Amino acid sequence: MESGKRYGVSFPLQAWDSMYALNEHQTQIVEKAKKLGQEVLDKYAREVDEKGRFPKESIKALQEAGFMGLIVPTSYGGWGEGPKTFAAVVDILAQYCGSTAMVYLMHICGTAAIQAYPPIQGDRILRDIVAGRHLTTLAFSEKGSRSHFWVPVSQARQNGSAHIVSCEKSWVTSASQADSYILSTKAPDAKGPMEWNMYFVPTTTPGIKVEGPWDGLGLKGNDSAPVILQNASIPVDQRVCEPGMGFNAAFQHVLPWFQIGNAAISVGLAEAALQSSIQHALQTQFQHLGINLASLPNIRANLAKMRMEVDACRALVDKVAEKMEKPDATTLLGVLECKAACNEMALRVTELAMRTCGGAAFSKHLTVERNFRDSRAGAVMAPTADILYDFIGKALVGIDLFA
Ligand SMILES: Cc1cc2nc3c(=O)[nH]c(=O)nc-3n(C[C@H](O)[C@H](O)[C@H](O)COP(=O)(O)OP(=O)(O)OC[C@H]3O[C@@H](n4cnc5c(N)ncnc54)[C@H](O)[C@@H]3O)c2cc1C
């Protein structure tokens, strides 16, 4: 196909990068995230991945620019933004550094719990978050119940006005870097497996040990190490839910942010793999034929398939984020669907990008192999894609998800 003006349109066609329906102010926030992505995240992403080190420069840049308080109400100095802006920001961050996007996602999920059920000194904590002085995360998954985070096997003991917690958390993003964990454990007087609490736990609490370092296949900078608590004493007023109602609090206030943000990370990683593939296809020459890789119809078809998959999932994320902002009876199904759909899409797209770029994809001069490795994590993060299929299927035939 010839390049240049044709049918009154300019080629290459502009990709649908403004898919998220945002207002002018929200667009400025996303542009700001893009600038940080280009100037900071992109600069350190390769080293963060190679050394498996925490993306401290990128997180610091986000903290200094105010992004850590993105969803915190303006009354605390935050930006008071909702799921749409959040998804668009996370999508952009993941395009430059998957590890940074993951750390950011878990911080926002922890923040959502803190602002829904403020612990003692909640105002100060939220102001510290806004000022970039406090990084939080979720410590849900346990060794005993694995990806079934909705049934922690550990149980707190009552000791006066404190709950004593011993547990083995199997993966905690930002484990050694966070200032606090939002931690789940069964309530002292729990009558069933789903009666648990969420607590705000400062990481300086005596009895906490990080079993690092994290050495994973992908998202290598996200410091996702196991964390052990042994007889850690947590004042009852650091609980961030109604007594024994952690499941309900997490389901209503935390998991929707996790689902939409995790989906947006998958979209961003797939977008990065696509962009890297386009650049490679244009720049790579078969000198003996006088053509580039993009001259091959199958390569162009691969690029087309990737573009269509990413666009379809980004549209879904935008729609579900909108439904989260204006909830109705269809919101929950969308929230369940979007993570599984986007996780699977990222697996397919990054695999196709590997094939499209050939042997060059194995080299680190393209981002494709990092995007490929980073995108493996989404589908196994709880609720895993398999479990979401089960939940969605149950929802469709009218069975309680947790029956
Ligand atoms: C990079 C990374 C960061 C993470 N960060 C955090 C964090 O910050 N906080 C946190 O709490 N957790 C975190 N996790 C943990 C994550 O959410 C999951 O709990 C974990 O990945 C599950 O792994 P597992 O080996 O325990 O899976 P398993 O539970 O052993 O599952 C193994 C397989 O069985 C399938 N399976 C399990 N149950 C069912 C079922 N009922 N139906 C169908 N299939 C099923 C799963 O889909 C999976 O494919 C992180 C994980 C990763 C990889």
PDBQT file of the ligand as one rigid body, heavy atoms in Angstrom, charges set to zero:
ROOT
HETATM    1  C1  LIG A 501       4.073 -10.629  40.165  1.00  0.00    +0.000 C 
HETATM    2  C2  LIG A 501       3.065 -10.978  41.202  1.00  0.00    +0.000 A 
HETATM    3  C3  LIG A 501       2.706 -10.032  42.147  1.00  0.00    +0.000 A 
HETATM    4  C4  LIG A 501       1.786 -10.335  43.142  1.00  0.00    +0.000 A 
HETATM    5  N1  LIG A 501       1.464  -9.381  44.073  1.00  0.00    +0.000 NA
HETATM    6  C5  LIG A 501       0.581  -9.681  45.067  1.00  0.00    +0.000 A 
HETATM    7  C6  LIG A 501       0.266  -8.714  46.074  1.00  0.00    +0.000 A 
HETATM    8  O1  LIG A 501       0.757  -7.583  46.063  1.00  0.00    +0.000 OA
HETATM    9  N2  LIG A 501      -0.596  -9.068  47.064  1.00  0.00    +0.000 N 
HETATM   10  C7  LIG A 501      -1.180 -10.299  47.099  1.00  0.00    +0.000 A 
HETATM   11  O2  LIG A 501      -1.961 -10.555  48.018  1.00  0.00    +0.000 OA
HETATM   12  N3  LIG A 501      -0.893 -11.249  46.170  1.00  0.00    +0.000 NA
HETATM   13  C8  LIG A 501      -0.029 -10.957  45.155  1.00  0.00    +0.000 A 
HETATM   14  N4  LIG A 501       0.269 -11.911  44.190  1.00  0.00    +0.000 N 
HETATM   15  C9  LIG A 501      -0.333 -13.262  44.328  1.00  0.00    +0.000 C 
HETATM   16  C10 LIG A 501      -1.422 -13.525  43.309  1.00  0.00    +0.000 C 
HETATM   17  O3  LIG A 501      -2.521 -12.667  43.496  1.00  0.00    +0.000 OA
HETATM   18  C11 LIG A 501      -1.900 -14.976  43.377  1.00  0.00    +0.000 C 
HETATM   19  O4  LIG A 501      -2.334 -15.278  44.664  1.00  0.00    +0.000 OA
HETATM   20  C12 LIG A 501      -0.807 -15.932  43.004  1.00  0.00    +0.000 C 
HETATM   21  O5  LIG A 501      -0.221 -15.532  41.803  1.00  0.00    +0.000 OA
HETATM   22  C13 LIG A 501      -1.399 -17.327  42.844  1.00  0.00    +0.000 C 
HETATM   23  O6  LIG A 501      -0.330 -18.231  42.594  1.00  0.00    +0.000 OA
HETATM   24  P1  LIG A 501      -0.380 -19.707  43.198  1.00  0.00    +0.000 P 
HETATM   25  O7  LIG A 501       0.863 -20.398  42.755  1.00  0.00    +0.000 OA
HETATM   26  O8  LIG A 501      -0.637 -19.638  44.646  1.00  0.00    +0.000 OA
HETATM   27  O9  LIG A 501      -1.634 -20.275  42.401  1.00  0.00    +0.000 OA
HETATM   28  P2  LIG A 501      -2.588 -21.528  42.746  1.00  0.00    +0.000 P 
HETATM   29  O10 LIG A 501      -3.709 -21.097  43.621  1.00  0.00    +0.000 OA
HETATM   30  O11 LIG A 501      -1.714 -22.647  43.210  1.00  0.00    +0.000 OA
HETATM   31  O12 LIG A 501      -3.177 -21.841  41.319  1.00  0.00    +0.000 OA
HETATM   32  C14 LIG A 501      -2.495 -22.656  40.337  1.00  0.00    +0.000 C 
HETATM   33  C15 LIG A 501      -3.379 -22.739  39.120  1.00  0.00    +0.000 C 
HETATM   34  O13 LIG A 501      -4.631 -23.312  39.455  1.00  0.00    +0.000 OA
HETATM   35  C16 LIG A 501      -5.688 -22.496  39.004  1.00  0.00    +0.000 C 
HETATM   36  N5  LIG A 501      -6.816 -22.529  39.954  1.00  0.00    +0.000 N 
HETATM   37  C17 LIG A 501      -6.759 -22.353  41.302  1.00  0.00    +0.000 A 
HETATM   38  N6  LIG A 501      -7.989 -22.417  41.834  1.00  0.00    +0.000 NA
HETATM   39  C18 LIG A 501      -8.848 -22.623  40.823  1.00  0.00    +0.000 A 
HETATM   40  C19 LIG A 501     -10.269 -22.774  40.737  1.00  0.00    +0.000 A 
HETATM   41  N7  LIG A 501     -11.046 -22.719  41.810  1.00  0.00    +0.000 N 
HETATM   42  N8  LIG A 501     -10.788 -22.982  39.518  1.00  0.00    +0.000 NA
HETATM   43  C20 LIG A 501     -10.022 -23.045  38.414  1.00  0.00    +0.000 A 
HETATM   44  N9  LIG A 501      -8.683 -22.914  38.436  1.00  0.00    +0.000 NA
HETATM   45  C21 LIG A 501      -8.095 -22.699  39.621  1.00  0.00    +0.000 A 
HETATM   46  C22 LIG A 501      -5.106 -21.104  38.915  1.00  0.00    +0.000 C 
HETATM   47  O14 LIG A 501      -5.807 -20.307  37.966  1.00  0.00    +0.000 OA
HETATM   48  C23 LIG A 501      -3.681 -21.376  38.487  1.00  0.00    +0.000 C 
HETATM   49  O15 LIG A 501      -3.610 -21.478  37.083  1.00  0.00    +0.000 OA
HETATM   50  C24 LIG A 501       1.190 -11.616  43.178  1.00  0.00    +0.000 A 
HETATM   51  C25 LIG A 501       1.527 -12.576  42.205  1.00  0.00    +0.000 A 
HETATM   52  C26 LIG A 501       2.457 -12.275  41.235  1.00  0.00    +0.000 A 
HETATM   53  C27 LIG A 501       2.815 -13.313  40.200  1.00  0.00    +0.000 C 
ENDROOT
TORSDOF 0
